[in-house]
Amino acid sequence: MTHPFHPLRGTRYELLERRKNWSADRVFYFDGNGTQRSFATNLTDVLPPDAFLEASAGRAPFRLADLLELRERLDRHSAKKAGI
């Protein structure tokens, strides 16, 4: 498991399991001391490469689907604040 932006980039761990904890997709492993640890799955190479990221080659910082989801969340938050 590796991720290009994580400070442990290049460190390899043996995957113990992948599961959802409190709606978060996580991968679990044992560290060098034998302590069970976890990472968010999207911080590893367990998932296949994101086709958008590969196609955009770093030229687009946001995906349309992510921006639309952010907009929906902001709208819901604003509606709660306004008491709607």
LUMTOR-752571 format. One record per atom (N, C-alpha, C, CB): atom name; x negated, y negated, z. Coordinates in nm, 4 decimals, padded with zeros to 6 digits. Glycine has a CB too. Example, Ala and Ser with C-alpha at 12.3 -4.5 7.8 and 13.67 -1.06 7.14 Angstrom:
BEGIN
+-------+----------+----------+----------+
: atome :       px :       py :       pz :
+-------+----------+----------+----------+
:     N : -01.3190 :  00.5690 :  00.7800 :
:    CA : -01.2300 :  00.4500 :  00.7800 :
:     C : -01.3200 :  00.3300 :  00.7800 :
:    CB : -01.1308 :  00.4473 :  00.9046 :
:     N : -01.2850 :  00.2250 :  00.7080 :
:    CA : -01.3670 :  00.1060 :  00.7140 :
:     C : -01.2900 : -00.0030 :  00.7870 :
:    CB : -01.4084 :  00.0598 :  00.5725 :
+-------+----------+----------+----------+
//
This chain:
BEGIN
+-------+----------+----------+----------+
: atome :       px :       py :       pz :
+-------+----------+----------+----------+
:     N : -00.0853 :  00.1172 :  00.0000 :
:    CA :  00.0000 :  00.0000 :  00.0000 :
:     C : -00.0897 : -00.1232 :  00.0000 :
:    CB :  00.0969 :  00.0001 :  00.1225 :
:     N : -00.0716 : -00.2125 : -00.0947 :
:    CA : -00.1475 : -00.3374 : -00.0976 :
:     C : -00.0581 : -00.4474 : -00.1517 :
:    CB : -00.2764 : -00.3234 : -00.1836 :
:     N : -00.0944 : -00.5704 : -00.1243 :
:    CA : -00.0218 : -00.6854 : -00.1785 :
:     C : -00.1245 : -00.7946 : -00.2042 :
:    CB :  00.0922 : -00.7351 : -00.0804 :
:     N : -00.1189 : -00.8612 : -00.3193 :
:    CA : -00.2233 : -00.9576 : -00.3537 :
:     C : -00.2303 : -01.0802 : -00.2639 :
:    CB : -00.2037 : -01.0021 : -00.4925 :
:     N : -00.1263 : -01.1104 : -00.1875 :
:    CA : -00.1266 : -01.2330 : -00.1079 :
:     C : -00.1422 : -01.2064 :  00.0420 :
:    CB :  00.0012 : -01.3101 : -00.1325 :
:     N : -00.1508 : -01.0829 :  00.0807 :
:    CA : -00.1592 : -01.0482 :  00.2224 :
:     C : -00.3053 : -01.0511 :  00.2672 :
:    CB : -00.0964 : -00.9084 :  00.2489 :
:     N : -00.3318 : -01.0975 :  00.3913 :
:    CA : -00.4704 : -01.1035 :  00.4381 :
:     C : -00.5375 : -00.9664 :  00.4434 :
:    CB : -00.4754 : -01.1670 :  00.5750 :
:     N : -00.4603 : -00.8596 :  00.4440 :
:    CA : -00.5172 : -00.7251 :  00.4443 :
:     C : -00.5249 : -00.6674 :  00.3028 :
:    CB : -00.4343 : -00.6330 :  00.5340 :
:     N : -00.5213 : -00.7546 :  00.2046 :
:    CA : -00.5244 : -00.7109 :  00.0650 :
:     C : -00.6411 : -00.6147 :  00.0435 :
:    CB : -00.5359 : -00.8327 : -00.0305 :
:     N : -00.6119 : -00.5054 : -00.0248 :
:    CA : -00.7135 : -00.4062 : -00.0530 :
:     C : -00.7226 : -00.2983 :  00.0533 :
:    CB : -00.8454 : -00.4727 : -00.0679 :
:     N : -00.6607 : -00.3203 :  00.1679 :
:    CA : -00.6593 : -00.2189 :  00.2730 :
:     C : -00.5568 : -00.1136 :  00.2348 :
:    CB : -00.6269 : -00.2811 :  00.4130 :
:     N : -00.5932 :  00.0121 :  00.2506 :
:    CA : -00.5019 :  00.1205 :  00.2156 :
:     C : -00.4581 :  00.1928 :  00.3419 :
:    CB : -00.5682 :  00.2192 :  00.1165 :
:     N : -00.3306 :  00.2284 :  00.3443 :
:    CA : -00.2730 :  00.3019 :  00.4560 :
:     C : -00.1973 :  00.4210 :  00.4016 :
:    CB : -00.1804 :  00.2116 :  00.5413 :
:     N : -00.1880 :  00.5249 :  00.4815 :
:    CA : -00.1064 :  00.6390 :  00.4425 :
:     C :  00.0376 :  00.6095 :  00.4827 :
:    CB : -00.1579 :  00.7716 :  00.5083 :
:     N :  00.1266 :  00.6163 :  00.3867 :
:    CA :  00.2676 :  00.5876 :  00.4103 :
:     C :  00.3281 :  00.6956 :  00.4992 :
:    CB :  00.3447 :  00.5777 :  00.2767 :
:     N :  00.3834 :  00.6542 :  00.6114 :
:    CA :  00.4507 :  00.7445 :  00.7033 :
:     C :  00.5959 :  00.7636 :  00.6591 :
:    CB :  00.4438 :  00.6905 :  00.8484 :
:     N :  00.6662 :  00.6508 :  00.6393 :
:    CA :  00.8032 :  00.6546 :  00.5891 :
:     C :  00.8474 :  00.5153 :  00.5475 :
:    CB :  00.8988 :  00.7118 :  00.6952 :
:     N :  00.9561 :  00.5110 :  00.4742 :
:    CA :  01.0199 :  00.3853 :  00.4339 :
:     C :  01.1633 :  00.3913 :  00.4822 :
:    CB :  01.0126 :  00.3623 :  00.2776 :
:     N :  01.2079 :  00.2850 :  00.5504 :
:    CA :  01.3461 :  00.2826 :  00.5997 :
:     C :  01.3905 :  00.1381 :  00.6218 :
:    CB :  01.3593 :  00.3644 :  00.7316 :
:     N :  01.5205 :  00.1242 :  00.6399 :
:    CA :  01.5771 : -00.0076 :  00.6698 :
:     C :  01.5893 : -00.0230 :  00.8200 :
:    CB :  01.7154 : -00.0267 :  00.6013 :
:     N :  01.5381 : -00.1342 :  00.8703 :
:    CA :  01.5528 : -00.1710 :  01.0109 :
:     C :  01.6188 : -00.3071 :  01.0153 :
:    CB :  01.4149 : -00.1721 :  01.0859 :
:     N :  01.7352 : -00.3139 :  01.0751 :
:    CA :  01.8090 : -00.4401 :  01.0849 :
:     C :  01.8196 : -00.5057 :  00.9475 :
:    CB :  01.7404 : -00.5360 :  01.1851 :
:     N :  01.8574 : -00.4279 :  00.8478 :
:    CA :  01.8784 : -00.4729 :  00.7101 :
:     C :  01.7503 : -00.5109 :  00.6379 :
:    CB :  01.9710 : -00.5896 :  00.7091 :
:     N :  01.6349 : -00.4880 :  00.6969 :
:    CA :  01.5074 : -00.5181 :  00.6319 :
:     C :  01.4443 : -00.3878 :  00.5842 :
:    CB :  01.4113 : -00.5941 :  00.7288 :
:     N :  01.4046 : -00.3844 :  00.4593 :
:    CA :  01.3385 : -00.2680 :  00.4016 :
:     C :  01.1933 : -00.2688 :  00.4473 :
:    CB :  01.3488 : -00.2679 :  00.2453 :
:     N :  01.1510 : -00.1653 :  00.5213 :
:    CA :  01.0168 : -00.1613 :  00.5797 :
:     C :  00.9461 : -00.0317 :  00.5435 :
:    CB :  01.0238 : -00.1767 :  00.7321 :
:     N :  00.8133 : -00.0366 :  00.5382 :
:    CA :  00.7311 :  00.0826 :  00.5263 :
:     C :  00.6520 :  00.0965 :  00.6555 :
:    CB :  00.6365 :  00.0754 :  00.4014 :
:     N :  00.6386 :  00.2185 :  00.7034 :
:    CA :  00.5724 :  00.2445 :  00.8308 :
:     C :  00.4448 :  00.3248 :  00.8075 :
:    CB :  00.6668 :  00.3195 :  00.9274 :
:     N :  00.3450 :  00.2976 :  00.8900 :
:    CA :  00.2155 :  00.3636 :  00.8798 :
:     C :  00.1501 :  00.3618 :  01.0178 :
:    CB :  00.1242 :  00.2939 :  00.7728 :
:     N :  00.0432 :  00.4377 :  01.0343 :
:    CA : -00.0364 :  00.4337 :  01.1566 :
:     C : -00.1621 :  00.3531 :  01.1279 :
:    CB : -00.0718 :  00.5779 :  01.2070 :
:     N : -00.1946 :  00.2587 :  01.2171 :
:    CA : -00.3173 :  00.1807 :  01.1994 :
:     C : -00.4377 :  00.2634 :  01.2452 :
:    CB : -00.3097 :  00.0465 :  01.2785 :
:     N : -00.5557 :  00.2050 :  01.2409 :
:    CA : -00.6782 :  00.2746 :  01.2770 :
:     C : -00.6821 :  00.3244 :  01.4198 :
:    CB : -00.7930 :  00.1861 :  01.2544 :
:     N : -00.6003 :  00.2659 :  01.5062 :
:    CA : -00.5943 :  00.3086 :  01.6467 :
:     C : -00.4832 :  00.4100 :  01.6726 :
:    CB : -00.5744 :  00.1881 :  01.7367 :
:     N : -00.4118 :  00.4489 :  01.5678 :
:    CA : -00.3029 :  00.5449 :  01.5833 :
:     C : -00.1716 :  00.4833 :  01.6255 :
:    CB : -00.3412 :  00.6476 :  01.6818 :
:     N : -00.1626 :  00.3491 :  01.6233 :
:    CA : -00.0385 :  00.2797 :  01.6585 :
:     C :  00.0488 :  00.2674 :  01.5343 :
:    CB : -00.0679 :  00.1392 :  01.7192 :
:     N :  00.1774 :  00.3004 :  01.5499 :
:    CA :  00.2680 :  00.2870 :  01.4357 :
:     C :  00.2945 :  00.1405 :  01.4101 :
:    CB :  00.4005 :  00.3627 :  01.4598 :
:     N :  00.2797 :  00.0993 :  01.2866 :
:    CA :  00.3027 : -00.0389 :  01.2434 :
:     C :  00.3919 : -00.0367 :  01.1211 :
:    CB :  00.1684 : -00.1126 :  01.2129 :
:     N :  00.4362 : -00.1565 :  01.0797 :
:    CA :  00.5175 : -00.1636 :  00.9578 :
:     C :  00.4927 : -00.2943 :  00.8846 :
:    CB :  00.6670 : -00.1492 :  00.9910 :
:     N :  00.5246 : -00.2910 :  00.7562 :
:    CA :  00.5223 : -00.4078 :  00.6682 :
:     C :  00.6581 : -00.4157 :  00.6003 :
:    CB :  00.4055 : -00.3994 :  00.5624 :
:     N :  00.6958 : -00.5348 :  00.5586 :
:    CA :  00.8104 : -00.5470 :  00.4683 :
:     C :  00.7700 : -00.4759 :  00.3391 :
:    CB :  00.8509 : -00.6998 :  00.4423 :
:     N :  00.8590 : -00.3954 :  00.2850 :
:    CA :  00.8275 : -00.3162 :  00.1667 :
:     C :  00.7801 : -00.4033 :  00.0514 :
:    CB :  00.9484 : -00.2356 :  00.1239 :
:     N :  00.8361 : -00.5242 :  00.0382 :
:    CA :  00.7965 : -00.6095 : -00.0743 :
:     C :  00.6543 : -00.6644 : -00.0595 :
:    CB :  00.8941 : -00.7248 : -00.0882 :
:     N :  00.5882 : -00.6400 :  00.0532 :
:    CA :  00.4489 : -00.6806 :  00.0710 :
:     C :  00.3527 : -00.5675 :  00.0372 :
:    CB :  00.4255 : -00.7274 :  00.2139 :
:     N :  00.4037 : -00.4625 : -00.0232 :
:    CA :  00.3224 : -00.3452 : -00.0541 :
:     C :  00.3362 : -00.3101 : -00.2017 :
:    CB :  00.3633 : -00.2252 :  00.0342 :
:     N :  00.2649 : -00.2071 : -00.2431 :
:    CA :  00.2802 : -00.1583 : -00.3799 :
:     C :  00.3717 : -00.0360 : -00.3857 :
:    CB :  00.1436 : -00.1244 : -00.4393 :
:     N :  00.4521 : -00.0149 : -00.2808 :
:    CA :  00.5468 :  00.0961 : -00.2789 :
:     C :  00.6550 :  00.0753 : -00.3852 :
:    CB :  00.6107 :  00.1106 : -00.1388 :
:     N :  00.6997 : -00.0478 : -00.4005 :
:    CA :  00.8001 : -00.0788 : -00.5020 :
:     C :  00.7320 : -00.0930 : -00.6380 :
:    CB :  00.8778 : -00.2087 : -00.4656 :
:     N :  00.8038 : -00.0641 : -00.7465 :
:    CA :  00.7442 : -00.0855 : -00.8782 :
:     C :  00.7186 : -00.2353 : -00.8990 :
:    CB :  00.8368 : -00.0291 : -00.9907 :
:     N :  00.6242 : -00.2700 : -00.9862 :
:    CA :  00.5962 : -00.4115 : -01.0118 :
:     C :  00.7224 : -00.4852 : -01.0581 :
:    CB :  00.4849 : -00.4258 : -01.1173 :
:     N :  00.7360 : -00.6096 : -01.0151 :
:    CA :  00.8494 : -00.6924 : -01.0540 :
:     C :  00.8310 : -00.7343 : -01.2002 :
:    CB :  00.8628 : -00.8175 : -00.9605 :
:     N :  00.9253 : -00.6949 : -01.2850 :
:    CA :  00.9153 : -00.7231 : -01.4284 :
:     C :  00.9086 : -00.8733 : -01.4555 :
:    CB :  01.0342 : -00.6619 : -01.5027 :
:     N :  00.9833 : -00.9531 : -01.3783 :
:    CA :  00.9807 : -01.0982 : -01.3983 :
:     C :  00.8424 : -01.1538 : -01.3698 :
:    CB :  01.0846 : -01.1671 : -01.3090 :
:     N :  00.7836 : -01.1114 : -01.2577 :
:    CA :  00.6509 : -01.1629 : -01.2228 :
:     C :  00.5469 : -01.1253 : -01.3270 :
:    CB :  00.6080 : -01.1108 : -01.0864 :
:     N :  00.5567 : -01.0044 : -01.3789 :
:    CA :  00.4622 : -00.9633 : -01.4826 :
:     C :  00.4831 : -01.0441 : -01.6106 :
:    CB :  00.4768 : -00.8132 : -01.5117 :
:     N :  00.6091 : -01.0651 : -01.6500 :
:    CA :  00.6369 : -01.1376 : -01.7740 :
:     C :  00.6031 : -01.2856 : -01.7622 :
:    CB :  00.7830 : -01.1214 : -01.8124 :
:     N :  00.6272 : -01.3450 : -01.6450 :
:    CA :  00.6012 : -01.4888 : -01.6301 :
:     C :  00.4538 : -01.5183 : -01.6074 :
:    CB :  00.6826 : -01.5453 : -01.5150 :
:     N :  00.3789 : -01.4174 : -01.5694 :
:    CA :  00.2334 : -01.4318 : -01.5485 :
:     C :  00.2007 : -01.5529 : -01.4615 :
:    CB :  00.1609 : -01.4443 : -01.6835 :
:     N :  00.2832 : -01.5759 : -01.3568 :
:    CA :  00.2559 : -01.6847 : -01.2646 :
:     C :  00.3004 : -01.8217 : -01.3111 :
:    CB :  00.1133 : -01.6890 : -01.2372 :
:     N :  00.3647 : -01.8308 : -01.4259 :
:    CA :  00.4058 : -01.9612 : -01.4783 :
:     C :  00.5364 : -02.0116 : -01.4180 :
:    CB :  00.4197 : -01.9539 : -01.6279 :
:     N :  00.6179 : -01.9227 : -01.3609 :
:    CA :  00.7460 : -01.9624 : -01.3032 :
:     C :  00.7480 : -01.9180 : -01.1569 :
:    CB :  00.8665 : -01.9005 : -01.3830 :
:     N :  00.7508 : -02.0136 : -01.0641 :
:    CA :  00.7433 : -01.9755 : -00.9229 :
:     C :  00.8714 : -01.9148 : -00.8666 :
:    CB :  00.7073 : -02.0946 : -00.8420 :
:     N :  00.9849 : -01.9316 : -00.9341 :
:    CA :  01.1119 : -01.8813 : -00.8816 :
:     C :  01.1863 : -01.8045 : -00.9895 :
:    CB :  01.1989 : -01.9969 : -00.8286 :
:     N :  01.2566 : -01.6990 : -00.9463 :
:    CA :  01.3436 : -01.6257 : -01.0376 :
:     C :  01.4825 : -01.6855 : -01.0283 :
:    CB :  01.3457 : -01.4731 : -01.0048 :
:     N :  01.5546 : -01.6857 : -01.1382 :
:    CA :  01.6892 : -01.7424 : -01.1419 :
:     C :  01.7791 : -01.6761 : -01.0373 :
:    CB :  01.7502 : -01.7265 : -01.2822 :
:     N :  01.7742 : -01.5441 : -01.0275 :
:    CA :  01.8596 : -01.4729 : -00.9314 :
:     C :  01.8312 : -01.5192 : -00.7886 :
:    CB :  01.8384 : -01.3204 : -00.9426 :
:     N :  01.7038 : -01.5431 : -00.7560 :
:    CA :  01.6691 : -01.5892 : -00.6213 :
:     C :  01.7200 : -01.7303 : -00.5963 :
:    CB :  01.5177 : -01.5840 : -00.6005 :
:     N :  01.7107 : -01.8162 : -00.6959 :
:    CA :  01.7606 : -01.9532 : -00.6811 :
:     C :  01.9124 : -01.9556 : -00.6647 :
:    CB :  01.7198 : -02.0380 : -00.8021 :
:     N :  01.9814 : -01.8697 : -00.7391 :
:    CA :  02.1272 : -01.8630 : -00.7257 :
:     C :  02.1676 : -01.8113 : -00.5882 :
:    CB :  02.1869 : -01.7734 : -00.8348 :
:     N :  02.0943 : -01.7130 : -00.5376 :
:    CA :  02.1228 : -01.6627 : -00.4032 :
:     C :  02.0965 : -01.7711 : -00.2991 :
:    CB :  02.0377 : -01.5375 : -00.3729 :
:     N :  01.9885 : -01.8453 : -00.3149 :
:    CA :  01.9584 : -01.9550 : -00.2230 :
:     C :  02.0717 : -02.0567 : -00.2249 :
:    CB :  01.8243 : -02.0228 : -00.2601 :
:     N :  02.1214 : -02.0902 : -00.3425 :
:    CA :  02.2315 : -02.1874 : -00.3543 :
:     C :  02.3554 : -02.1387 : -00.2811 :
:    CB :  02.2651 : -02.2135 : -00.5021 :
:     N :  02.3878 : -02.0096 : -00.2972 :
:    CA :  02.5039 : -01.9531 : -00.2277 :
:     C :  02.4867 : -01.9622 : -00.0761 :
:    CB :  02.5257 : -01.8066 : -00.2698 :
:     N :  02.3685 : -01.9299 : -00.0291 :
:    CA :  02.3428 : -01.9367 :  00.1155 :
:     C :  02.3523 : -02.0792 :  00.1672 :
:    CB :  02.2049 : -01.8792 :  00.1480 :
:     N :  02.2988 : -02.1737 :  00.0917 :
:    CA :  02.3078 : -02.3139 :  00.1323 :
:     C :  02.4518 : -02.3621 :  00.1344 :
:    CB :  02.2254 : -02.4014 :  00.0390 :
:     N :  02.5294 : -02.3202 :  00.0351 :
:    CA :  02.6721 : -02.3578 :  00.0308 :
:     C :  02.7462 : -02.3012 :  00.1525 :
:    CB :  02.7384 : -02.3067 : -00.1007 :
:     N :  02.7196 : -02.1731 :  00.1860 :
:    CA :  02.7848 : -02.1133 :  00.3038 :
:     C :  02.7434 : -02.1850 :  00.4311 :
:    CB :  02.7509 : -01.9639 :  00.3146 :
:     N :  02.6154 : -02.2185 :  00.4409 :
:    CA :  02.5671 : -02.2893 :  00.5590 :
:     C :  02.6330 : -02.4263 :  00.5714 :
:    CB :  02.4148 : -02.3043 :  00.5535 :
:     N :  02.6427 : -02.4977 :  00.4608 :
:    CA :  02.7053 : -02.6298 :  00.4614 :
:     C :  02.8527 : -02.6210 :  00.4987 :
:    CB :  02.6898 : -02.6965 :  00.3248 :
:     N :  02.9196 : -02.5169 :  00.4481 :
:    CA :  03.0615 : -02.4992 :  00.4794 :
:     C :  03.0813 : -02.4707 :  00.6274 :
:    CB :  03.1215 : -02.3857 :  00.3955 :
:     N :  02.9920 : -02.3919 :  00.6880 :
:    CA :  03.0007 : -02.3649 :  00.8322 :
:     C :  02.9807 : -02.4925 :  00.9114 :
:    CB :  02.8969 : -02.2598 :  00.8746 :
:     N :  02.8827 : -02.5730 :  00.8707 :
:    CA :  02.8561 : -02.6985 :  00.9409 :
:     C :  02.9745 : -02.7924 :  00.9317 :
:    CB :  02.7319 : -02.7661 :  00.8846 :
:     N :  03.0406 : -02.7919 :  00.8167 :
:    CA :  03.1540 : -02.8809 :  00.7962 :
:     C :  03.2834 : -02.8238 :  00.8568 :
:    CB :  03.1731 : -02.9067 :  00.6469 :
:     N :  03.2754 : -02.6995 :  00.9049 :
:    CA :  03.3929 : -02.6373 :  00.9650 :
:     C :  03.4944 : -02.5887 :  00.8646 :
:    CB :  03.4581 : -02.7325 :  01.0570 :
:     N :  03.4509 : -02.5622 :  00.7457 :
:    CA :  03.5422 : -02.5155 :  00.6398 :
:     C :  03.5535 : -02.3662 :  00.6454 :
:    CB :  03.4942 : -02.5597 :  00.5002 :
+-------+----------+----------+----------+
//
